[in-house]
């Protein structure tokens, strides 16, 4: 009886472990040759195994792959994001030069080197920097692609020897874990998926004919590929990671379809991808993480899925990948800056060249994608200039599609999950080809690094701090698990003469950190409403409305690109300028009160005035800090006017004027082109402001210097 109870208890523990951790997976490296070779559905191999001729079965298996890789195999990827390389644009000399550097283990973009152990092999556990991202990239092996391309061009066996040595040492040092372990550098699921698709499968073919890639090494690699596939089949994570994992499984199942379980793997991979398209993509084409970097990542993964299905003539997923990609690329086309780069919203490390848009346009039949991807050299310009993506909460105000066009992107959207930043109501501004006000970037994912808090917190964005404190949406657990939404985060009006957006933040302020501290002091009485009006094509007015029940110190921040300098002028003004050019952005605060305007650059106490140029790379950049008087509730307006140096003078000004309706604001803007009367309102009905009357929610009345009315733009919400 006791023995039976013990047996039942062990059975219960086993079932509980499987439910919580998944099945215990045994590595193929531990299988006998007979059992391993029996995993293949190849008649000649199976017959030899049945006869007990294991050496013959091994030879037949390797002969089979010799023929297969010579006829059709996965082409090496054009874009290798970890290395910041585009192989399609590299000459033979550039590939060989890079490969030679990689022989010296100089493959980390930031320059840090891995360690060599006494036996001459790589130390796969050594991390020379504080960021975990470095060692995760080490375990993706993406430099093998460059070594393989160099070997294909030059036949230099040094490249093959390096590949085989690193392959075998990695397999020996990083055995397959029995259970899912996302803390593992080697077997985090996303790394397993990326390894297969980006580096292992292409490298298997690139080095196959090298005498240094011995039969034993090939068989060990095949065993490890089977381990990868089974691991990815049994375990999964979520969001963009799951797409990368699923693509790794799909590519392994297609290119190594000889494994008996390959068709089962492929069905699981494609079912996961189909489900994740529904779970991760908003109706407007934006990804739920609201990051341009991760928008690109997900687009790239779905495009790789589509390529695989097309090349191998596999029935498409029920979800139309083509239409999904059209919508997702449309977001990127419309968010692109005038200089062809992309705003680094939220964690935006992943950078892609605009030429990818042209490639997508040819593949998807979109002339507007081609136009943007070729900087107007081919295709047709998009019909719209300004646009709002309501699910993402992103709104773009653009004068035209030239490189000197005026551009502002406003972020009013949801938090975006673990990659989110405290950037609600932040914006970027480009004009005259210059990035005057920008998002400073991400720098690191390492939570213990104090610069992580700076780049994620509101202090690293173009919004308002309350008593020196940041927005704290990250402290709400619901914000770390984003889902598709039908968003209505802002009021958005776009008309030929103006664009207008308004949104609010009221979710509290605190001293930002990745985790909410115990007994954290949280300010909950402040609501920040920001209104931005673009008077096309000339200037922007930013109206910040702070409503609170107690007095607070408010700080408005504007972060510049490192190439921009700032001069603080008299009477509430500042000039952002690019040395060596006549392009500048003139900032004028309205004259209802005195503001203290100052700058910080490259400071560490407090941390302020930094710009991240890549992962774990930062350089000083000017942060402009504008402080109104301490107050309970306060409203101020900022005029942001792109000008040439010779156009800046005392005539450029903004004045508040009376308006005959509550919840309405009116201004008189004066400059070299004349006088504009501006009105924005939250109320219906007629409003009198200056010499004009309007029944709309927004009105722009443009007059020349003599006072003659030139244009009237007057519209409400439709």
C-alpha positions in Angstrom: 0.0 0.0 0.0 2.8 2.4 0.9 4.7 1.5 -2.3 1.5 2.2 -4.3 1.1 5.6 -2.6 4.7 6.4 -3.3 4.3 5.5 -7.0 1.2 7.8 -7.2 3.0 10.6 -5.5 5.9 10.4 -8.0 3.5 10.3 -10.9 1.8 13.4 -9.5 5.1 15.2 -9.2 6.0 14.2 -12.8 2.7 15.5 -14.1 3.0 18.7 -12.1 6.5 19.3 -13.4 5.4 18.8 -17.0 2.5 21.2 -16.5 4.7 23.9 -15.0 8.1 23.4 -16.6 7.3 21.3 -19.7 8.6 17.8 -20.6 12.1 16.8 -19.7 14.0 16.9 -23.0 17.1 14.7 -23.4 19.8 15.9 -25.8 20.5 14.2 -29.1 24.2 14.4 -28.2 23.5 11.6 -25.7 21.8 9.3 -28.1 23.5 6.3 -29.6 24.3 6.5 -33.3 21.6 4.0 -34.0 18.9 6.1 -32.2 20.1 9.3 -33.7 20.1 8.0 -37.3 16.7 6.6 -36.8 15.4 10.1 -36.4 15.6 10.7 -40.2 13.0 9.7 -42.7 15.5 8.8 -45.5 14.9 5.3 -46.9 18.6 4.7 -47.8 19.7 5.8 -44.3 17.0 3.8 -42.6 17.9 0.6 -44.6 21.5 0.9 -43.6 20.6 1.4 -40.0 18.3 -1.6 -40.1 21.2 -3.7 -41.5 23.4 -2.5 -38.6 25.7 -0.6 -41.0 26.0 2.6 -39.0 29.2 4.0 -40.7 27.4 3.5 -44.0 24.3 5.2 -42.7 26.3 8.2 -41.6 28.1 8.4 -44.9 24.7 8.2 -46.8 23.2 10.9 -44.6 26.1 13.3 -45.2 26.1 12.5 -48.9 22.4 13.4 -49.0 23.1 16.8 -47.5 26.0 17.4 -49.8 23.6 17.1 -52.7 20.8 19.1 -51.0 22.9 22.2 -50.1 24.3 22.3 -53.6 20.8 22.6 -55.2 18.7 24.7 -52.8 19.5 26.1 -49.5 18.8 29.2 -47.3 20.6 32.3 -48.6 22.6 34.2 -45.9 20.6 37.1 -44.5 21.2 40.5 -46.0 20.8 42.4 -42.8 22.7 41.3 -39.7 21.4 43.6 -37.0 23.8 42.5 -34.2 26.7 43.5 -36.4 25.1 46.5 -37.9 25.9 45.1 -41.4 24.1 44.8 -44.7 25.8 42.0 -46.6 24.0 43.0 -49.9 25.9 46.3 -49.9 29.3 44.9 -49.0 32.0 44.4 -51.6 34.1 41.3 -51.5 37.0 43.3 -50.0 34.7 44.6 -47.2 33.5 41.1 -46.4 37.0 39.8 -46.3 38.1 42.7 -44.1 35.3 42.1 -41.7 35.9 38.4 -41.6 39.6 39.0 -40.7 38.5 41.2 -37.8 36.1 38.5 -36.7 39.0 36.0 -36.7 40.5 38.3 -34.0 37.1 38.2 -32.3 36.4 41.8 -33.0 32.7 41.4 -33.7 31.0 43.5 -31.0 29.9 46.9 -32.4 30.9 48.6 -29.2 34.4 47.1 -29.5 34.5 44.9 -26.4 36.2 41.5 -26.8 35.3 38.0 -25.6 37.8 36.0 -23.6 39.9 33.0 -24.8 40.4 30.2 -22.4 43.7 28.4 -21.8 42.7 25.6 -24.2 42.3 28.2 -27.0 38.4 28.1 -27.1 36.0 30.9 -26.5 34.8 31.5 -23.0 31.0 31.5 -23.6 30.2 32.6 -20.1 32.4 35.7 -20.0 30.8 39.1 -20.3 33.1 42.1 -20.6 30.4 44.7 -20.1 27.6 45.2 -17.6 24.8 44.6 -20.1 23.3 41.1 -20.5 22.6 42.0 -24.1 26.2 41.6 -25.0 26.5 38.0 -24.0 23.1 37.2 -25.6 24.4 38.5 -28.9 27.6 36.4 -28.4 25.4 33.2 -28.3 23.6 34.2 -31.5 26.8 33.6 -33.6 25.8 36.0 -36.3 29.5 36.7 -37.3 29.6 33.1 -38.7 27.6 34.4 -41.7 30.4 36.8 -42.6 33.0 34.1 -42.1 31.0 31.8 -44.3 30.7 34.5 -47.1 34.4 35.2 -46.9 35.1 31.4 -47.2 32.8 31.2 -50.2 34.8 34.0 -51.9 38.3 33.2 -50.9 38.4 29.6 -49.8 40.6 30.5 -46.9 40.5 27.6 -44.4 41.1 30.0 -41.5 37.5 31.0 -41.7 36.3 27.4 -41.7 38.6 26.4 -38.8 37.3 29.3 -36.7 33.7 28.3 -37.4 34.2 24.6 -36.6 36.2 25.4 -33.5 33.6 27.8 -32.2 30.7 25.5 -33.1 32.2 22.5 -31.3 33.3 24.4 -28.2 29.8 26.0 -28.0 28.1 22.6 -28.2 30.4 21.2 -25.6 30.1 24.2 -23.2 26.3 24.7 -23.6 24.5 21.4 -23.4 20.7 21.4 -23.9 19.0 22.2 -20.6 16.2 19.8 -19.5 13.7 22.6 -19.0 13.0 26.1 -20.3 15.3 28.6 -18.6 15.0 32.2 -19.9 17.9 33.2 -17.6 20.2 31.1 -19.7 22.4 33.1 -22.1 22.8 30.1 -24.4 19.3 28.7 -24.4 17.1 31.6 -24.0 14.4 30.7 -26.5 14.8 33.8 -28.7 18.6 33.1 -29.0 17.8 29.5 -30.0 15.4 30.7 -32.7 17.7 33.4 -34.0 20.7 31.0 -34.1 18.9 28.6 -36.3 17.6 31.1 -38.9 20.3 33.7 -39.0 23.5 31.8 -38.5 23.4 28.0 -38.1 21.3 27.0 -41.1 23.2 29.3 -43.6 26.6 28.3 -42.0 25.8 24.6 -42.4 25.8 25.1 -46.1 28.5 27.8 -46.4 31.1 25.6 -44.8 29.9 22.2 -45.8 32.6 21.5 -48.4 35.5 22.6 -46.2 37.8 19.7 -45.1 37.9 21.3 -41.7 34.1 20.8 -41.3 34.6 17.1 -40.6 32.0 14.4 -40.7 32.0 14.3 -36.9 31.5 18.0 -36.7 28.6 17.9 -39.2 26.9 15.1 -37.3 27.3 17.0 -34.0 25.8 20.1 -35.6 22.8 18.0 -36.9 22.3 16.6 -33.4 22.3 20.1 -32.0 19.9 21.4 -34.6 17.5 18.6 -33.6 17.9 19.7 -30.0 17.1 23.3 -31.0 14.0 22.3 -32.8 12.6 20.1 -30.1 13.4 22.8 -27.5 11.6 25.4 -29.5 8.7 23.0 -30.2 8.0 22.3 -26.5 8.6 25.7 -25.1 7.7 29.3 -26.0 7.6 32.8 -24.6 5.6 35.8 -26.0 5.5 38.9 -28.1 8.3 39.6 -30.5 10.4 36.8 -28.9 7.8 34.2 -29.9 7.9 35.3 -33.5 11.7 34.8 -33.6 11.4 31.5 -31.9 8.7 30.3 -34.2 10.6 31.3 -37.3 13.7 29.4 -36.1 11.5 26.4 -35.7 9.9 26.9 -39.1 13.2 27.3 -40.9 14.7 24.2 -39.2 11.6 22.1 -40.0 11.8 23.2 -43.7 15.5 23.0 -44.3 15.9 19.8 -42.3 12.6 18.3 -43.3 14.2 14.8 -43.2 13.7 14.7 -39.5 10.7 12.6 -38.7 9.1 15.3 -36.6 9.7 18.1 -39.1 6.1 18.4 -40.3 4.8 18.5 -36.7 7.4 21.2 -35.9 6.3 23.3 -39.0 2.6 23.1 -38.1 3.3 24.2 -34.6 5.5 27.1 -35.8 3.0 28.4 -38.3 0.1 28.1 -35.9 2.0 30.1 -33.4 2.8 32.8 -35.9 -0.8 33.0 -37.1 -2.0 33.4 -33.5 0.6 36.0 -32.7 -0.3 38.2 -35.7 -3.7 38.5 -34.1 -2.2 39.0 -30.6 0.5 41.6 -31.5 -0.7 43.7 -34.4 -3.1 46.6 -34.0 -5.7 47.3 -36.7 -3.8 50.4 -37.8 -0.7 48.2 -38.5 1.3 49.2 -35.4 2.9 46.7 -33.1 1.7 46.6 -29.5 5.1 47.5 -28.1 4.8 51.0 -29.8 8.5 51.0 -30.8 9.8 51.8 -34.2 12.7 49.4 -33.5 10.4 46.5 -32.6 8.0 47.5 -35.4 10.9 46.8 -37.7 11.9 43.6 -35.9 8.4 42.1 -36.2 8.1 43.2 -39.9 11.4 41.5 -40.6 10.3 38.3 -38.9 6.9 38.2 -40.7 8.7 38.9 -44.0 11.0 36.0 -43.3 8.0 33.8 -42.7 6.4 35.0 -46.0 9.7 34.3 -47.9 9.9 30.8 -46.5 6.3 30.0 -47.4 6.8 31.4 -50.9 10.2 29.8 -51.7 9.1 26.4 -50.5 5.6 26.7 -52.0 3.9 26.1 -48.6 0.2 27.1 -48.3 -0.1 30.6 -46.7 -1.3 31.1 -43.2 -5.0 31.8 -42.8 -4.1 35.3 -41.7 -3.1 37.2 -44.8 0.6 37.9 -44.2 0.7 40.1 -47.3 -1.9 42.5 -46.1 -0.5 42.5 -42.6 2.9 43.5 -43.9 1.4 46.2 -46.1 -0.2 47.8 -43.0 2.9 47.4 -40.9 5.2 48.9 -43.6 2.7 51.8 -44.0 3.3 52.7 -40.3 7.1 52.8 -41.0 6.7 54.8 -44.2 4.7 57.5 -42.4 6.8 57.7 -39.3 10.1 58.1 -41.2 12.0 61.3 -40.5 12.9 63.7 -43.3 16.5 62.5 -43.1 15.5 58.9 -43.8 16.0 57.6 -40.2 13.3 56.6 -37.7 12.3 58.0 -34.3 13.6 55.9 -31.5 10.3 55.5 -29.7 10.5 53.3 -26.6 13.4 50.8 -26.8 14.5 51.5 -30.4 17.9 50.0 -30.7 17.1 48.1 -33.9 17.9 50.3 -36.8 17.1 49.6 -40.5 17.9 51.5 -43.6 15.2 53.2 -45.6 16.1 51.1 -48.6 14.2 48.2 -47.0 11.0 50.2 -47.7 11.9 50.3 -51.4 12.5 46.5 -51.4 9.1 46.0 -49.6 7.4 48.3 -52.2 8.6 46.1 -55.1 7.5 42.9 -53.3 4.2 44.2 -52.1 3.3 46.4 -55.1 3.4 49.8 -53.4 4.7 52.8 -55.3 4.6 55.0 -52.2 6.9 52.6 -50.3 9.3 52.7 -53.2 9.2 56.5 -53.3 10.1 56.8 -49.6 12.6 54.0 -49.7 14.5 55.7 -52.6 14.2 59.2 -51.2 11.9 60.2 -54.1 14.1 58.8 -56.9 11.4 56.3 -57.9 7.8 55.5 -57.2 5.1 57.9 -56.3 4.8 60.1 -53.2 2.3 59.2 -50.6 -1.0 61.1 -50.9 -0.9 62.2 -47.3 1.8 64.1 -45.4 0.3 64.3 -41.9 -1.3 61.2 -40.4 -2.6 59.8 -37.1 -2.3 56.2 -36.0 -5.0 56.0 -33.3 -4.2 52.5 -32.0 -0.6 53.4 -31.5 -1.3 56.9 -30.3 1.2 58.3 -32.7 0.6 61.5 -34.8 2.8 62.9 -37.5 2.7 66.5 -38.6 4.6 67.0 -41.9 4.9 69.8 -44.3 6.0 67.8 -47.3 8.1 64.7 -48.3 11.4 66.5 -49.0 14.5 66.1 -47.0 14.1 69.7 -45.8 10.5 69.2 -44.8 9.1 70.2 -41.4 8.2 67.2 -39.2 6.9 66.6 -35.7 5.8 63.2 -34.3 3.7 63.3 -31.1 3.5 60.3 -28.8 0.1 60.0 -26.9 -0.1 56.2 -27.0 -0.1 53.3 -24.5 3.0 52.2 -22.5 4.1 49.4 -24.8 5.1 46.7 -22.3 8.6 45.9 -21.0 10.2 48.0 -23.8 8.0 51.0 -22.9 9.3 54.5 -21.9 7.8 57.2 -19.8 7.3 59.4 -22.8 3.6 60.2 -22.9 3.1 63.6 -24.6 6.7 63.7 -25.8 7.6 64.7 -29.4 10.4 65.0 -31.9 10.9 67.9 -34.3 12.9 68.1 -37.5 13.2 71.1 -39.9 15.6 72.2 -42.6 17.1 68.7 -42.6 18.1 69.0 -39.0 17.0 67.0 -35.9 16.4 69.8 -33.5 14.3 68.0 -30.8 14.7 64.2 -30.5 14.2 61.2 -28.3 17.6 60.5 -26.8 17.3 56.7 -27.3 17.7 53.7 -25.1 21.4 53.0 -24.3 21.0 49.7 -22.3 18.5 47.1 -21.1 20.4 46.6 -17.9 18.0 47.7 -15.1 20.8 48.1 -12.5 22.5 50.7 -14.7 21.4 54.2 -13.5 21.4 55.4 -17.1 18.7 52.9 -17.9 16.4 54.9 -15.6 17.4 58.1 -17.3 16.8 56.9 -20.8 13.5 55.2 -19.9 12.2 57.9 -17.5 10.5 61.2 -18.4 13.8 63.0 -17.6 15.1 61.5 -20.9 12.1 62.7 -23.0 10.5 65.9 -24.2 7.7 66.2 -21.7 7.2 67.8 -18.2 8.6 66.7 -14.9 6.7 67.4 -11.7 8.8 68.3 -8.7 11.7 66.6 -10.6 9.6 63.4 -10.9 8.8 61.2 -13.8 5.7 59.5 -15.2 5.5 56.0 -13.7 3.3 53.9 -16.0 5.8 51.1 -15.7 4.7 50.6 -12.1 1.3 49.5 -13.2 1.6 45.7 -13.9 -1.1 45.9 -16.6 1.1 48.1 -18.7 3.7 45.4 -18.9 1.4 43.0 -20.8 0.2 45.0 -23.8 -2.5 43.7 -26.1 -4.1 44.9 -29.4 -6.3 48.0 -28.8 -8.7 50.2 -30.6 -7.2 53.3 -29.2 -8.6 56.8 -28.9 -5.7 58.4 -27.1 -5.9 61.9 -28.5 -8.1 64.3 -30.4 -6.6 64.7 -33.9 -7.6 67.1 -36.6 -5.6 67.4 -39.9 -6.6 69.9 -42.5 -4.7 71.6 -45.4 -3.8 74.6 -43.4 -3.1 73.0 -40.0 -2.7 69.9 -37.9 -3.9 69.8 -34.3 -3.6 67.2 -31.6 -4.4 67.1 -27.9 -3.9 64.4 -25.2 -3.5 64.1 -21.4 -1.5 62.3 -18.8 -2.8 61.7 -15.2 -1.4 58.4 -14.1 1.0 59.8 -11.4 4.6 60.9 -11.0 7.4 59.5 -8.9 11.2 59.0 -8.8 11.4 56.6 -11.7 13.0 53.2 -11.3 12.3 49.9 -13.1 10.7 48.5 -10.0 8.3 50.4 -7.8 10.1 51.1 -4.5 8.4 50.3 -1.2 6.7 53.4 0.3 7.3 55.3 -3.0 6.2 58.9 -2.9 3.7 59.3 -5.8 2.2 62.6 -6.9 -1.4 61.9 -8.0 -3.0 65.3 -8.2 -1.5 66.5 -11.5 -3.1 66.2 -14.9 -0.9 67.3 -17.8 -2.7 68.2 -21.1 -0.6 69.0 -24.1 -2.0 70.6 -27.3 0.1 71.0 -30.4 -0.9 73.1 -33.4 1.1 73.0 -36.6 0.4 76.1 -38.7 1.4 74.7 -42.1 4.1 74.9 -43.2 5.7 77.4 -40.8 5.6 76.7 -37.1 4.2 74.9 -34.1 2.6 76.1 -30.9 2.8 73.8 -27.9 0.3 74.5 -25.1 1.0 72.8 -21.8 -1.9 72.8 -19.3 -1.0 71.7 -15.8 -3.9 71.2 -13.4 -3.2 70.3 -9.8 -4.6 70.6 -6.3 -1.3 71.8 -4.8 1.6 73.9 -5.8 4.4 72.1 -7.8 7.6 72.9 -9.6 7.2 72.1 -13.3 10.1 71.5 -15.7 9.6 71.2 -19.4 12.4 69.4 -21.2 13.6 69.5 -24.8 16.4 67.1 -25.8 18.5 68.0 -28.8 20.5 65.9 -31.2 24.3 65.9 -30.4 24.9 68.0 -33.5 22.6 70.8 -32.3 23.8 73.7 -30.0 21.6 76.0 -28.0 21.9 79.7 -27.2 19.7 81.1 -24.4 18.4 84.5 -25.3 16.7 87.3 -23.5 13.0 87.5 -22.7 12.0 83.8 -22.7 13.8 82.8 -25.9 16.3 80.2 -27.0 17.9 79.4 -30.4 18.6 75.8 -31.5 21.2 75.8 -34.3 23.4 73.5 -36.3 26.9 74.9 -36.6 28.1 75.5 -40.1 24.5 76.0 -41.5 22.0 78.8 -41.3 19.2 76.4 -40.1 17.9 77.1 -36.7 14.8 76.6 -34.5 13.7 79.6 -32.6 11.9 79.0 -29.3 9.7 81.7 -27.8 7.7 81.4 -24.6 4.6 83.5 -24.4 4.9 86.7 -22.4 2.4 86.1 -19.6 5.1 85.2 -17.1 8.8 84.9 -16.7 10.5 81.5 -17.4 13.9 80.3 -16.3 15.6 78.7 -19.3 18.8 76.7 -18.8 20.7 73.9 -20.4 22.6 70.8 -19.2 24.9 68.6 -21.3 26.7 65.4 -20.3 25.9 65.7 -16.6 26.1 62.8 -14.2 24.7 64.4 -11.0 22.0 64.7 -11.9 22.1 62.5 -15.0 21.0 64.8 -17.8 22.0 65.8 -21.3 22.9 62.5 -23.0 22.1 60.8 -26.3 22.4 57.1 -27.1 23.9 56.4 -30.5 23.8 52.6 -30.2 23.6 49.9 -27.6 25.8 50.8 -24.7 27.1 53.9 -26.4 26.2 57.4 -25.3 27.5 60.9 -26.0 26.7 64.3 -24.5 23.8 66.3 -26.0 22.1 69.5 -24.8 18.9 69.3 -22.8 17.0 72.5 -22.6 15.1 73.0 -19.3 12.3 75.5 -19.0 10.9 76.3 -15.6 7.7 78.4 -15.0 7.0 79.9 -11.6 6.0 77.4 -8.8 2.2 77.2 -9.1 -0.8 75.0 -8.5 -2.3 75.1 -11.9 -0.6 76.8 -14.8 -0.9 77.1 -18.6 1.8 78.2 -20.9 2.5 78.3 -24.7 5.7 77.7 -26.5 6.3 78.9 -30.1 8.7 76.6 -32.0 9.5 78.3 -35.3 12.1 77.0 -37.8 13.9 79.9 -39.3 17.2 81.0 -41.0 19.6 82.8 -38.8 18.9 86.1 -40.6 15.2 85.8 -39.9 15.5 85.8 -36.1 14.7 89.2 -34.6 12.5 90.8 -32.0 9.5 90.7 -34.3 9.0 87.0 -33.7 6.7 86.7 -30.7 3.6 85.0 -29.3 1.1 86.8 -27.2 -2.0 85.4 -25.4 -5.2 87.2 -26.3 -8.7 87.0 -24.9 -11.2 84.5 -26.2 -14.9 84.6 -25.4 -15.4 81.0 -24.3 -14.2 78.8 -21.5 -11.7 76.0 -22.2 -10.4 78.0 -25.2 -7.0 79.5 -25.9 -6.1 82.3 -28.4 -2.8 83.8 -29.5 -1.3 86.4 -31.7 1.8 85.2 -33.5 4.1 87.7 -35.2 7.0 87.0 -37.5 8.6 88.0 -40.8 5.6 86.7 -42.8 3.0 88.8 -40.9 0.5 88.3 -38.1 -1.5 85.1 -37.4 -4.5 84.9 -35.0 -4.8 81.4 -33.5 -7.6 79.9 -31.5 -8.0 76.3 -30.2 -11.0 75.2 -28.0 -12.5 72.3 -26.2 -15.9 73.9 -26.5 -18.6 74.1 -29.2 -20.2 77.3 -30.2 -18.9 80.6 -31.5 -15.8 82.1 -30.1 -14.6 85.7 -30.4 -10.8 86.2 -30.4 -9.1 89.4 -31.5 -11.0 90.8 -34.5 -12.2 87.3 -35.5 -15.0 84.9 -34.7 -15.1 81.2 -35.2 -17.5 78.4 -34.6 -14.9 75.7 -35.0 -12.6 74.0 -32.5 -9.5 75.3 -34.3 -9.1 78.5 -36.3 -6.0 80.1 -38.0 -6.4 83.6 -39.5 -3.3 84.7 -41.4 -2.7 88.4 -42.1 0.1 90.1 -43.9 2.2 92.8 -42.2 -0.3 95.5 -43.2 -3.1 93.6 -41.6 -4.9 92.3 -44.7 -6.4 88.9 -44.3 -4.6 86.3 -46.5 -6.0 82.9 -45.5 -8.6 81.5 -43.2 -8.5 78.0 -41.8 -11.4 77.2 -39.6 -12.6 73.7 -38.8 -14.0 71.5 -36.2 -13.8 67.8 -35.4 -15.4 65.5 -37.9 
